[in-house]
Amino acid sequence: MKRVEVHPGREAIVEFDPGLTFECVDDCTWCCQHGVLLYEEDFANLADYADLAETTTSFRGEEFVRREGKDREEHVDEDGAACYFLRDDGLCALHAEHGWKPTRCSIFPLAVRKRDGDLRVDVRESAREHCEGLDVSERRLIDNLEAFLPELLWELDDPDTRREL
């Protein structure tokens, strides 16, 4: 474990190997095949780009980006569904067209939780099993945490990334 300053005055405890690298791999989209939890600020921001009634769903009292069936074989889960915003070309409509993405999308492939007041960061077990972008580049996660961990996470009571649709 290593304590790292991510943003000025914002530290995280890193629980993964500091040598671990990550870079998204073209045509992977594995992370886009799951429901995306929207923290309150993300839900409000999404309203600037999309019709919330059409693109989100509530589950166990929390808001998520809706998954939908896609009429194609690539970029989808085994059930044929993926994130509402995943385009046919494998890109995220929110990120590609608006330069914005929900916090949970920024975080991937990391798992975040708070314990004893500290923000703790590890690599998701599911990412270790499925993500093709781990250890394929020179981009060390520990050196680029500010790109993965928006400051919003320190303000949340429960940023736990294990909550899923």
TIVO-286709 format. One record per residue (C-alpha): chain; z, x, y; residue number from 1. Coordinates in pm, 1 decimal, always signed. Layout:
N
<tormar->A	up->Z	east->X	north->Y	milo->NUM>
...
***
This chain:
165
<tormar->A	up->+0.0	east->+0.0	north->+0.0	milo->1>
<tormar->A	up->-83.6	east->+116.0	north->+346.1	milo->2>
<tormar->A	up->-5.1	east->-33.4	north->+687.6	milo->3>
<tormar->A	up->-317.3	east->-36.6	north->+910.2	milo->4>
<tormar->A	up->-362.0	east->-141.5	north->+1272.5	milo->5>
<tormar->A	up->-657.7	east->-382.0	north->+1264.3	milo->6>
<tormar->A	up->-652.2	east->-505.4	north->+1623.9	milo->7>
<tormar->A	up->-427.0	east->-376.7	north->+1904.2	milo->8>
<tormar->A	up->-74.9	east->-478.7	north->+1807.4	milo->9>
<tormar->A	up->-197.9	east->-648.4	north->+1486.3	milo->10>
<tormar->A	up->-125.2	east->-469.2	north->+1160.7	milo->11>
<tormar->A	up->-202.3	east->-555.8	north->+801.1	milo->12>
<tormar->A	up->-67.2	east->-417.3	north->+479.1	milo->13>
<tormar->A	up->-362.2	east->-308.8	north->+266.6	milo->14>
<tormar->A	up->-307.6	east->-346.8	north->-106.3	milo->15>
<tormar->A	up->-650.4	east->-233.6	north->-229.4	milo->16>
<tormar->A	up->-788.1	east->+115.4	north->-294.9	milo->17>
<tormar->A	up->-863.8	east->+269.2	north->+48.3	milo->18>
<tormar->A	up->-1185.0	east->+418.1	north->-91.4	milo->19>
<tormar->A	up->-1330.3	east->+76.2	north->-177.4	milo->20>
<tormar->A	up->-1660.6	east->-1.2	north->-6.1	milo->21>
<tormar->A	up->-1838.2	east->-331.2	north->+60.3	milo->22>
<tormar->A	up->-2175.0	east->-440.5	north->+189.8	milo->23>
<tormar->A	up->-2339.6	east->-778.2	north->+134.7	milo->24>
<tormar->A	up->-2625.7	east->-753.2	north->-111.6	milo->25>
<tormar->A	up->-2950.5	east->-941.8	north->-48.2	milo->26>
<tormar->A	up->-2984.6	east->-1262.2	north->-248.8	milo->27>
<tormar->A	up->-2628.5	east->-1256.6	north->-381.1	milo->28>
<tormar->A	up->-2474.2	east->-1561.7	north->-202.8	milo->29>
<tormar->A	up->-2200.5	east->-1588.3	north->-467.7	milo->30>
<tormar->A	up->-1938.5	east->-1641.1	north->-195.5	milo->31>
<tormar->A	up->-2146.4	east->-1928.8	north->-50.2	milo->32>
<tormar->A	up->-2125.5	east->-2133.0	north->-366.4	milo->33>
<tormar->A	up->-1766.9	east->-2241.7	north->-304.9	milo->34>
<tormar->A	up->-1602.9	east->-2479.3	north->-58.9	milo->35>
<tormar->A	up->-1497.9	east->-2306.6	north->+263.0	milo->36>
<tormar->A	up->-1150.6	east->-2385.3	north->+397.2	milo->37>
<tormar->A	up->-1158.5	east->-2451.9	north->+770.2	milo->38>
<tormar->A	up->-851.3	east->-2348.6	north->+962.2	milo->39>
<tormar->A	up->-779.5	east->-2581.8	north->+1255.8	milo->40>
<tormar->A	up->-955.6	east->-2357.6	north->+1510.5	milo->41>
<tormar->A	up->-1259.6	east->-2323.9	north->+1281.5	milo->42>
<tormar->A	up->-1279.2	east->-2702.3	north->+1240.4	milo->43>
<tormar->A	up->-1282.3	east->-2744.5	north->+1619.6	milo->44>
<tormar->A	up->-1544.4	east->-2469.9	north->+1661.8	milo->45>
<tormar->A	up->-1766.3	east->-2616.1	north->+1390.1	milo->46>
<tormar->A	up->-1793.8	east->-2934.3	north->+1596.2	milo->47>
<tormar->A	up->-2000.3	east->-2732.1	north->+1846.8	milo->48>
<tormar->A	up->-2267.5	east->-2668.5	north->+1581.1	milo->49>
<tormar->A	up->-2263.1	east->-2956.7	north->+1333.9	milo->50>
<tormar->A	up->-2173.8	east->-3317.9	north->+1267.8	milo->51>
<tormar->A	up->-1826.8	east->-3290.6	north->+1111.5	milo->52>
<tormar->A	up->-1856.8	east->-3623.1	north->+926.3	milo->53>
<tormar->A	up->-2171.6	east->-3497.7	north->+754.2	milo->54>
<tormar->A	up->-2071.6	east->-3136.9	north->+687.9	milo->55>
<tormar->A	up->-1701.0	east->-3143.4	north->+602.2	milo->56>
<tormar->A	up->-1467.0	east->-3303.5	north->+354.1	milo->57>
<tormar->A	up->-1088.7	east->-3339.2	north->+332.4	milo->58>
<tormar->A	up->-906.4	east->-3222.8	north->+21.7	milo->59>
<tormar->A	up->-528.1	east->-3220.0	north->-19.2	milo->60>
<tormar->A	up->-485.4	east->-3265.6	north->+355.4	milo->61>
<tormar->A	up->-707.0	east->-2972.1	north->+453.0	milo->62>
<tormar->A	up->-1061.8	east->-2960.6	north->+587.5	milo->63>
<tormar->A	up->-1341.8	east->-2783.0	north->+401.4	milo->64>
<tormar->A	up->-1713.5	east->-2732.7	north->+452.6	milo->65>
<tormar->A	up->-1876.4	east->-2967.7	north->+207.5	milo->66>
<tormar->A	up->-2062.9	east->-2836.6	north->-94.8	milo->67>
<tormar->A	up->-2386.9	east->-3012.8	north->-176.1	milo->68>
<tormar->A	up->-2640.3	east->-3018.7	north->-455.2	milo->69>
<tormar->A	up->-2943.2	east->-2804.3	north->-380.0	milo->70>
<tormar->A	up->-3292.7	east->-2860.4	north->-520.9	milo->71>
<tormar->A	up->-3342.4	east->-2504.1	north->-636.9	milo->72>
<tormar->A	up->-3220.9	east->-2262.7	north->-900.3	milo->73>
<tormar->A	up->-3124.1	east->-1965.8	north->-684.4	milo->74>
<tormar->A	up->-2831.2	east->-1933.8	north->-445.3	milo->75>
<tormar->A	up->-2635.7	east->-2210.3	north->-622.5	milo->76>
<tormar->A	up->-2336.7	east->-2237.7	north->-853.4	milo->77>
<tormar->A	up->-2370.9	east->-2340.1	north->-1217.0	milo->78>
<tormar->A	up->-2340.3	east->-2704.4	north->-1106.7	milo->79>
<tormar->A	up->-2639.7	east->-2666.6	north->-872.3	milo->80>
<tormar->A	up->-2428.0	east->-2688.0	north->-555.6	milo->81>
<tormar->A	up->-2354.6	east->-2452.5	north->-268.3	milo->82>
<tormar->A	up->-2218.6	east->-2453.5	north->+84.9	milo->83>
<tormar->A	up->-2373.5	east->-2718.4	north->+307.0	milo->84>
<tormar->A	up->-2491.3	east->-2445.9	north->+548.6	milo->85>
<tormar->A	up->-2658.8	east->-2220.9	north->+290.1	milo->86>
<tormar->A	up->-3030.2	east->-2224.8	north->+365.4	milo->87>
<tormar->A	up->-3310.8	east->-2195.8	north->+109.1	milo->88>
<tormar->A	up->-3365.6	east->-1833.2	north->+210.9	milo->89>
<tormar->A	up->-3005.9	east->-1744.8	north->+113.4	milo->90>
<tormar->A	up->-2882.5	east->-1710.9	north->+471.2	milo->91>
<tormar->A	up->-2603.6	east->-1905.9	north->+638.1	milo->92>
<tormar->A	up->-2738.8	east->-2144.9	north->+901.3	milo->93>
<tormar->A	up->-2421.4	east->-2109.3	north->+1109.4	milo->94>
<tormar->A	up->-2433.6	east->-1732.2	north->+1117.3	milo->95>
<tormar->A	up->-2812.3	east->-1688.3	north->+1138.9	milo->96>
<tormar->A	up->-2873.6	east->-1957.6	north->+1401.1	milo->97>
<tormar->A	up->-2550.7	east->-1953.8	north->+1604.0	milo->98>
<tormar->A	up->-2393.7	east->-1612.6	north->+1543.7	milo->99>
<tormar->A	up->-2073.0	east->-1779.4	north->+1423.8	milo->100>
<tormar->A	up->-1905.2	east->-1829.5	north->+1089.9	milo->101>
<tormar->A	up->-1572.2	east->-1974.9	north->+976.6	milo->102>
<tormar->A	up->-1280.4	east->-1736.2	north->+941.3	milo->103>
<tormar->A	up->-1277.8	east->-1770.9	north->+563.1	milo->104>
<tormar->A	up->-1640.0	east->-1651.7	north->+550.0	milo->105>
<tormar->A	up->-1556.9	east->-1348.3	north->+764.2	milo->106>
<tormar->A	up->-1273.8	east->-1254.9	north->+530.2	milo->107>
<tormar->A	up->-1474.8	east->-1237.7	north->+209.1	milo->108>
<tormar->A	up->-1433.6	east->-1044.0	north->-25.7	milo->109>
<tormar->A	up->-1072.7	east->-1005.3	north->+84.0	milo->110>
<tormar->A	up->-770.1	east->-1214.4	north->-5.2	milo->111>
<tormar->A	up->-518.1	east->-1265.5	north->+272.9	milo->112>
<tormar->A	up->-161.6	east->-1393.6	north->+261.9	milo->113>
<tormar->A	up->+159.3	east->-1360.5	north->+459.9	milo->114>
<tormar->A	up->+478.5	east->-1235.8	north->+304.1	milo->115>
<tormar->A	up->+796.3	east->-1149.3	north->+490.1	milo->116>
<tormar->A	up->+606.4	east->-1187.3	north->+818.3	milo->117>
<tormar->A	up->+343.4	east->-929.2	north->+723.5	milo->118>
<tormar->A	up->-25.6	east->-1000.8	north->+677.3	milo->119>
<tormar->A	up->-119.2	east->-861.0	north->+337.1	milo->120>
<tormar->A	up->-475.8	east->-793.3	north->+234.5	milo->121>
<tormar->A	up->-624.6	east->-731.2	north->-108.2	milo->122>
<tormar->A	up->-960.3	east->-789.7	north->-276.0	milo->123>
<tormar->A	up->-996.1	east->-1130.8	north->-437.6	milo->124>
<tormar->A	up->-985.4	east->-1121.9	north->-815.8	milo->125>
<tormar->A	up->-1292.3	east->-1346.2	north->-827.9	milo->126>
<tormar->A	up->-1478.7	east->-1100.0	north->-602.5	milo->127>
<tormar->A	up->-1388.8	east->-814.0	north->-835.6	milo->128>
<tormar->A	up->-1550.6	east->-1015.2	north->-1116.0	milo->129>
<tormar->A	up->-1858.4	east->-1155.3	north->-938.2	milo->130>
<tormar->A	up->-1931.8	east->-984.6	north->-606.4	milo->131>
<tormar->A	up->-2222.3	east->-741.5	north->-625.7	milo->132>
<tormar->A	up->-2140.0	east->-585.5	north->-286.7	milo->133>
<tormar->A	up->-1829.8	east->-391.6	north->-391.5	milo->134>
<tormar->A	up->-1874.0	east->-14.3	north->-414.4	milo->135>
<tormar->A	up->-2248.1	east->-16.1	north->-336.2	milo->136>
<tormar->A	up->-2243.6	east->+143.0	north->+9.1	milo->137>
<tormar->A	up->-2065.3	east->+394.5	north->+227.4	milo->138>
<tormar->A	up->-1894.0	east->+121.5	north->+436.0	milo->139>
<tormar->A	up->-1525.7	east->+152.0	north->+351.5	milo->140>
<tormar->A	up->-1338.3	east->-176.4	north->+386.6	milo->141>
<tormar->A	up->-1026.8	east->-9.4	north->+525.3	milo->142>
<tormar->A	up->-1226.8	east->+144.5	north->+812.7	milo->143>
<tormar->A	up->-1387.4	east->-188.2	north->+905.5	milo->144>
<tormar->A	up->-1103.0	east->-437.6	north->+872.3	milo->145>
<tormar->A	up->-1155.9	east->-573.4	north->+1225.8	milo->146>
<tormar->A	up->-1492.9	east->-712.0	north->+1108.7	milo->147>
<tormar->A	up->-1328.6	east->-897.3	north->+819.1	milo->148>
<tormar->A	up->-996.6	east->-1006.9	north->+970.3	milo->149>
<tormar->A	up->-1022.1	east->-1219.3	north->+1286.9	milo->150>
<tormar->A	up->-712.0	east->-1212.0	north->+1508.0	milo->151>
<tormar->A	up->-663.4	east->-1581.8	north->+1433.1	milo->152>
<tormar->A	up->-512.1	east->-1485.7	north->+1096.0	milo->153>
<tormar->A	up->-197.9	east->-1341.3	north->+1256.6	milo->154>
<tormar->A	up->-139.2	east->-1667.9	north->+1442.1	milo->155>
<tormar->A	up->-150.7	east->-1886.6	north->+1131.4	milo->156>
<tormar->A	up->+163.4	east->-1982.8	north->+944.0	milo->157>
<tormar->A	up->-27.0	east->-1983.3	north->+615.1	milo->158>
<tormar->A	up->-359.0	east->-1796.9	north->+604.0	milo->159>
<tormar->A	up->-340.8	east->-1784.9	north->+222.1	milo->160>
<tormar->A	up->-696.6	east->-1757.8	north->+91.1	milo->161>
<tormar->A	up->-611.5	east->-1891.7	north->-255.3	milo->162>
<tormar->A	up->-653.7	east->-2248.9	north->-127.4	milo->163>
<tormar->A	up->-988.2	east->-2378.7	north->-250.1	milo->164>
<tormar->A	up->-1188.6	east->-2699.3	north->-265.6	milo->165>
***
